[in-house]
């Protein structure tokens, strides 16, 4: 009647050297890791084009006339840049009217304005319309996934979040065919966040199910003289819903500089592993000194393929670890 347990495969064994050992369980995991989940180092990485930035703000309004939808679309984009979302919606309404509702990108833009204005149902409707007009619109699939994830935070099921992951994955798969691989890092970030949200929501629903089962069982044994012992045994069987999960990241997955899970781990001769780009920056600033031991090193390092493989496998089975924050409220996950 109730499903209380979640299968969580154990991390496979691997050697910490430069010999690649394939792990069969990783088949089908094709979502690339986004660069640097550690807040202190995100700003150091060259940024790809912003998927949420309105593109037509770079175009001159003088190129168009008020009889053209693009004219009103540009005005809407300008209001989006100013965070005047209701004004942007009004301009996009006019743009849609002038184009007879035939342009996918304008519906996507208005949907984005609705999303930012917290009118999620209207934003989702526009995102779906944009996809129906152009199924290859990467940003429309992204927007649809983002809004579904936001909606899923407040639902008593995981269906919207699961659909969000599907839409976000679709946007990622479209990149290669359109030669827009520079969007992949940003898109994969949202996919990882959606999977993290799904994990949190599943945990919440599981806890609620356990609490309901305990409540019903208490009613059954209400007049039993041994009800306390029976209740404790029952809780031991199904699991205590108020016991916090053990969220522990293996220390060898953590870069000793960034204090976050590594994306591209490299190992120096001392045996310590670090995030590659951060180690390079350290060596450039401080010379050939091991960041952890402060001992002299040659400055040579190698990519630790098996450690990287283990990290990817860990994230695949422990989505809560992405952009990890202790005691995080899943409603704070940004889309």
C-alpha positions in Angstrom: 0.0 0.0 0.0 2.8 2.4 0.8 6.2 2.7 -0.8 8.8 3.7 1.8 12.1 2.9 0.3 14.3 4.4 -2.4 16.9 2.4 -4.1 20.3 4.1 -3.9 23.0 2.2 -5.6 26.4 2.2 -3.9 29.3 4.0 -5.5 31.4 1.4 -7.5 35.0 0.9 -6.6 37.6 2.7 -8.7 41.3 3.3 -8.5 42.7 6.8 -8.1 45.2 6.8 -11.0 45.3 7.7 -14.6 44.0 4.4 -15.9 40.5 4.6 -17.3 38.2 1.9 -15.9 34.8 1.8 -17.5 31.7 1.8 -15.4 28.8 0.1 -17.1 26.2 1.8 -15.0 27.0 5.2 -16.5 25.5 4.3 -19.8 22.8 6.9 -20.8 24.1 9.6 -18.5 24.9 12.3 -21.1 24.3 15.5 -19.2 27.5 17.5 -19.1 28.6 19.0 -15.8 28.3 22.7 -15.7 31.4 24.6 -14.8 32.1 25.5 -11.1 29.2 25.0 -8.8 31.2 26.8 -6.0 30.0 30.3 -5.7 33.5 31.8 -5.0 34.8 30.6 -8.3 31.9 30.9 -10.7 32.9 34.4 -11.7 36.3 33.2 -12.8 35.0 31.1 -15.6 34.3 32.7 -19.1 30.5 32.8 -19.4 28.6 31.5 -22.4 25.8 33.6 -24.0 23.0 34.1 -21.5 20.0 32.1 -22.5 17.6 34.4 -20.6 19.0 37.6 -22.0 16.7 39.2 -24.6 18.6 39.3 -27.9 16.7 42.1 -29.8 17.9 44.8 -27.4 21.0 45.0 -29.6 18.9 45.9 -32.6 18.0 49.4 -33.4 14.4 50.5 -33.0 14.8 52.8 -36.0 15.1 49.7 -38.2 11.4 49.0 -37.8 8.1 50.8 -37.8 5.2 50.6 -35.3 3.4 48.5 -38.0 5.9 45.7 -37.5 5.8 43.3 -34.6 9.6 43.5 -34.1 9.2 47.2 -33.2 7.1 46.3 -30.2 9.2 43.2 -29.4 12.2 45.4 -29.0 10.3 47.7 -26.7 9.3 44.7 -24.7 12.9 43.5 -24.5 14.0 46.9 -23.2 11.5 46.8 -20.4 12.7 43.3 -19.6 16.2 44.7 -19.2 14.8 47.3 -16.8 12.9 44.6 -14.9 9.6 46.3 -15.8 7.8 43.1 -16.5 4.2 44.3 -16.8 5.3 46.9 -19.3 7.2 44.3 -21.2 4.1 42.1 -21.3 2.0 45.0 -22.7 4.6 45.5 -25.5 4.7 41.8 -26.3 0.9 41.8 -26.5 1.2 44.4 -29.2 4.0 42.5 -31.0 1.9 39.3 -31.0 -1.1 41.3 -32.4 1.0 42.8 -35.2 2.3 39.4 -36.2 -1.0 37.6 -36.0 0.5 35.3 -33.3 2.8 33.6 -35.8 6.2 34.2 -34.2 7.5 31.7 -31.7 10.2 33.9 -30.2 7.6 36.6 -29.2 5.5 34.1 -27.3 8.7 32.9 -25.7 9.6 36.5 -24.7 6.2 37.2 -23.3 6.3 33.8 -21.4 9.6 34.9 -19.9 8.0 38.2 -18.7 5.1 36.3 -17.2 7.5 34.0 -15.4 9.5 36.9 -14.0 6.1 38.5 -13.0 5.2 35.2 -11.2 2.3 34.6 -13.5 3.4 31.0 -14.0 0.3 29.6 -15.6 0.3 32.3 -18.3 4.0 31.9 -18.8 3.6 28.1 -19.3 0.8 28.7 -21.8 3.1 31.0 -23.8 6.0 28.6 -23.7 3.9 25.8 -25.0 2.6 28.0 -27.8 6.2 29.0 -28.7 7.1 25.3 -28.9 4.0 24.5 -31.1 5.1 27.3 -33.5 8.7 26.1 -33.5 9.6 22.8 -31.9 13.3 23.7 -32.4 13.1 26.8 -30.2 15.8 26.0 -27.6 14.8 28.9 -25.3 11.1 27.9 -25.5 11.9 24.4 -24.2 14.1 25.8 -21.6 11.4 28.3 -20.4 8.8 25.5 -20.4 11.1 23.4 -18.2 11.9 26.2 -15.8 8.2 27.1 -15.3 7.2 23.5 -14.8 9.9 23.1 -12.2 8.7 26.2 -10.4 5.1 24.9 -10.5 6.3 21.5 -9.3 7.7 23.0 -6.1 4.1 23.6 -4.8 2.4 20.5 -6.1 1.7 17.3 -4.2 3.3 15.1 -6.9 6.4 14.9 -9.0 4.7 15.0 -12.4 5.5 18.6 -13.3 9.1 18.3 -12.2 9.6 15.1 -14.3 8.1 16.9 -17.3 10.4 19.8 -16.6 13.4 17.5 -16.8 12.1 16.2 -20.2 11.7 19.7 -21.6 15.1 20.8 -20.3 16.8 17.8 -21.8 15.0 18.5 -25.1 16.5 22.0 -25.1 20.0 20.5 -24.5 19.7 17.9 -27.3 18.7 20.7 -29.8 22.0 22.5 -29.2 24.2 20.2 -31.3 22.0 20.3 -34.3 21.9 24.1 -34.3 25.6 24.4 -33.5 24.9 26.1 -30.2 27.0 24.0 -27.9 27.9 27.1 -26.0 24.5 26.9 -24.4 25.1 23.4 -23.1 26.8 24.3 -19.8 23.9 26.6 -18.8 21.3 24.1 -19.8 22.9 21.3 -18.0 22.9 23.4 -14.9 19.1 23.6 -15.0 18.8 19.9 -15.6 20.9 19.1 -12.6 18.9 21.6 -10.5 15.6 20.0 -11.7 16.9 16.5 -10.8 17.9 17.9 -7.4 14.4 19.4 -6.9 12.9 16.0 -7.9 15.0 14.3 -5.2 13.8 16.7 -2.6 10.2 16.4 -3.6 10.3 12.6 -3.6 11.8 12.8 -0.1 9.0 15.1 1.0 6.3 12.9 -0.4 7.9 9.8 1.2 8.0 11.4 4.6 4.4 12.5 4.3 3.4 9.0 3.3 5.2 7.6 6.4 3.5 10.1 8.7 0.1 9.1 7.3 0.9 5.4 7.8 2.0 6.1 11.4 -1.2 8.1 12.0 -3.4 5.2 10.7 -1.5 2.6 12.7 -1.9 4.6 15.9 -5.7 4.5 15.4 -5.5 0.7 14.9 -3.6 0.1 18.1 -5.2 2.9 20.1 -6.6 0.5 22.8 -3.8 -2.0 22.7 -1.9 -2.2 26.1 1.4 -2.6 24.2 0.8 0.1 21.7 4.0 2.1 22.5 6.2 -0.9 21.8 4.2 -1.8 18.7 4.4 1.7 17.4 8.2 1.9 17.9 8.6 -1.4 16.0 6.4 -0.1 13.2 8.5 3.0 12.9 11.6 0.9 12.8 10.2 -1.1 9.9 9.1 1.8 7.8 11.7 4.3 8.9 11.4 7.4 11.0 9.9 10.3 8.8 11.5 12.9 11.1 15.0 11.5 10.9 17.1 13.7 8.5 18.7 11.9 5.6 22.5 11.3 5.7 23.8 13.8 3.1 27.5 13.3 3.1 29.8 13.9 0.2 32.9 11.7 0.1 35.9 13.9 1.1 38.0 12.7 -1.9 35.4 14.3 -4.2 36.0 17.7 -2.7 38.6 20.1 -4.0 40.7 21.3 -1.1 40.8 24.8 -2.7 37.2 25.4 -3.7 35.7 23.1 -1.0 33.2 21.9 -3.5 32.8 18.8 -5.7 35.3 18.7 -8.5 34.4 18.8 -12.1 37.8 18.2 -13.7 40.0 16.7 -11.0 43.7 16.6 -11.5 46.3 14.9 -9.3 49.7 16.1 -8.4 52.6 13.9 -7.3 51.8 14.3 -3.6 48.5 12.4 -4.4 46.2 15.3 -3.7 43.6 16.1 -6.3 42.3 19.6 -7.1 40.0 21.3 -9.6 42.1 21.7 -12.7 41.6 25.4 -13.5 41.8 26.4 -9.9 45.1 24.5 -9.5 46.5 26.2 -12.6 45.6 29.6 -11.2 47.2 28.7 -7.8 50.4 27.6 -9.5 50.5 30.8 -11.6 50.1 32.9 -8.5 52.1 31.0 -5.9 54.5 28.9 -7.9 55.0 25.1 -7.6 53.6 24.7 -4.1 51.1 22.0 -3.1 48.0 24.0 -2.0 47.2 21.4 0.8 50.6 20.5 2.2 52.5 23.7 1.2 55.3 21.5 0.1 57.3 22.1 -3.1 56.0 20.1 -6.1 57.1 19.9 -9.8 54.0 21.6 -11.0 53.1 18.6 -13.1 49.7 17.0 -12.8 47.5 14.5 -14.6 43.8 14.2 -15.2 42.3 11.7 -12.8 39.8 10.0 -15.0 38.6 7.5 -12.5 38.0 10.1 -9.8 36.1 12.2 -12.4 34.1 9.1 -13.3 33.3 8.4 -9.7 32.1 12.0 -9.1 29.8 11.8 -12.1 28.4 8.5 -10.9 27.9 10.0 -7.4 26.0 13.0 -8.8 23.9 10.8 -11.0 22.7 8.8 -7.9 22.8 11.7 -5.4 21.4 14.7 -7.2 21.1 16.6 -3.8 24.8 17.0 -3.9 24.8 19.4 -6.9 25.4 23.0 -5.7 25.2 21.5 -2.2 24.0 23.8 0.7 23.4 22.4 4.2 19.7 22.7 5.3 18.7 24.0 1.9 15.0 24.6 1.2 14.2 23.2 -2.2 11.9 26.2 -2.9 15.1 28.2 -3.1 16.5 26.3 -6.1 16.6 28.8 -8.9 15.1 28.3 -12.3 
